[in-house]
Amino acid sequence: MTASPWPYRWDLLQRYRLIEIVALWEGRLTTNHLVDAFGIGRQQASKDINTYKREIAPDNLEYDQQLKGYRPSPRFQPHLTCGTADEYLQLLNRNRELSSTFEAVNIKSAHTEVLSVPARAIEPEVLRTIVAAARYRQRIEVDYVSVSDPNREGRIITPHTLVYNGMRWHVRAWCEKHGDYRDFVLSRFRGSPEVLSGSEQGVEGDSLWNRWVTIRIRPDTRLTPEQRKVVARDYGMRRNLLSLKTRAALVQYALKLMQLDPYTIDSDPRAQQIVISNLAELKPYLFG
């Protein structure tokens, strides 16, 4: 049996890692984080934080009376994690999935291989500010770039939700320049965001976010009946139809995740396999 590289039980190690990740990327750590994540008592959570401070990283955490929690010190250095935004974002993404348990335990199997997309470069200060602004409904001034406009452009936004679309993370936010709610890719923020003030714009005002629509897919009718049966079974369809509920703001992301282009049909039905059954209903929610 191979010895563990860490001198801690795996359950303790996961709690210490959570301490490090939350402190770095949210900028505020409390015992509630551990209590909610692991179902432990508040006394045990406090003991875990104190053990982390005493034995693992004495210089990493500072208690902030105003925050009523711990914040990362200027000398913060990751000890049990890599210090990448992807660790925090994937923690959010996997917190309800059983697979996260196995990954957290670091179980490795020679019979399993999972492909992953490259992690995007996201600065801790950027993500911390966005998370806090979403929590407290604050306006923040940011610099943002895009492929269509690679020069920095100042924006004032009020974020409300982080979203993972299967390939990358973005934040849904009110944009004062355009006067509506938009998506901003986290890795495209530049510099240090500036917190301005509170905002009247919140998630309840985002009509596309709060509207639920149904995407209906079916096997490509160009396939033979036997082939359509195979596809229907793959997707768990009933009567050759699968209905998926999603937020109107996320319709295009959901289609892209299923490799469905609403504007183009593949010439090979075996490559296409599935098609959108209610495209006309979804068109108002597509980007272009």
Buried (B, 14 or more C-beta within 10 A) or exposed (E): EEEEEEEBEEEBBBBBBBBBBBBBBBBBBBBEBBBEBBEBEEEBBBBBBEBBBEEBBEEBBBEEEEBEBBBBBEEBEBEBBEBBBBBBBBBEBBEEEEEBEEEBEEEEEEEEEEEEEEBBEBBBEBBBBBBBBBEEBBBBBBBBBEEEEEEEEEBBBBBBBBBBBEEBBBBBBBBBEEEEBBBBBBBBBBBEBEEEEEBEBEBEBBEBBEEEBEBBBBBBEBBEEEBBBEBBEEBEBEEBBBEBEBBBBBBBBBBBEBEBEBEEBBEEBEEBBBBBBBBEBBEEBEEE
